[in-house]
Amino acid sequence: EVQLQASGGGLVQAGGSLRLSCVASGFIFDDYAIGWFRQAPGKGREGVSCISNRDDSTYYRDSVKGRFTISRDNAKNTVYLQMSNLKPEDAGVYYCAKGVTRGQGTLVTVSS
């Protein structure tokens, strides 16, 4: 069974930092790109970042470029999302996903 468990969310002041973790199981982690998505209350889900399994190439949505960094540790079946200089508009539930499969999210709240 594919499982993706996100953690590391919390309440932070604007300008602060958080590191999210996504621990995966049930598939060969090294073979798949992993992505982070978020959904704010009353809004649709949006892609935030993803990292390739082949060359660790990365993608970021424009609004987080220069503030967020995605990385992976294949030995630990884990993908990280380091978020810095957080803004209120970054708030939401963050999910990690493998293809169309996503796990339970972790809530990020940013106070202004």
Order of alpha helices (4+ residues) and beta strands (2+ residues): beta-beta-beta-beta-beta-beta-beta-beta-beta-beta-beta
